[in-house]
Amino acid sequence: MNDCIFCKIIDGTIPSVSVYEDDDIKVFLDISQTTPGHTLMIPKKHVANIFDYDDSLARHVLPKIPVIARAIKKSNPQILGLNIVNNNGEIAYQSVFHSHFHFIPRFAASDDFAMTFKDNSSNYSSEELEEIASRIHKNMED
């Protein structure tokens, strides 16, 4: 992709602060540094989002997530936790349309990063939840 910022980082056209690289992925510090150590992992193959992963790409990229997470955690004893975030689609806050995973180290509850999960459980009956689960299950790939 000629206009993809992450493809340009992969080919070296745009500089980055590299953490790790192999045949399948590139890992580098996010320029925003939401918290110190905020890192991105991207597949070297250009795919827009997780929906475009085939089995081969998933087998080569996804197992590296815990390896990167552990390395980040071990890099600083002040890291208390880690958010791993993967946004897929503009509605889900994806701003660069090359699949990527954010690793955001957490140092304190007040470290300038927040996610909110609203409890909507009272809006659904057991039957409605079963129907949602059934629709998802019917679309699972073998």
Steps between C-alpha positions, in 0.01 A plus 500: 500500500659824383316727741503283815707651781567157654613354166739795475630424850552136398697596188701767685360798309372638832728456802385329817650397831516127446449250782497173304467374145483163327364367171137548610479802730653832590477632855577864574423776746181693433587861429224618739641315806158503671695357791876432503569189294183520287589257223342392170521160335411481131502217251737561212227384262260788441155408624252765604379334819446172684214410265753465216732252675514158341599195706864522397538865597323438831730204578808714439391826664265433791725264703750784531259715703584339839872503419492876436277556805740316732799689361330834562397398854855385581651819355390718790424386856258791538262351242204361694294379205456527126213576265516322165269680259408410143256739330322375188316752286453872532202457734733307733755786504734353238687794347772320301350236273786252527431246772683577823499420867567762768685392814438771759690460827304597809672664793210635707126555476576864422754441221301680227343195335146376553255253353136486599276195483137589571288235669200442272413160646157617617406576138509133391293198592655152514325419173649806328849408621451141376391634159808725474728211599329270250546746211869536583545124537336435161763722339804335657745371241646153526 
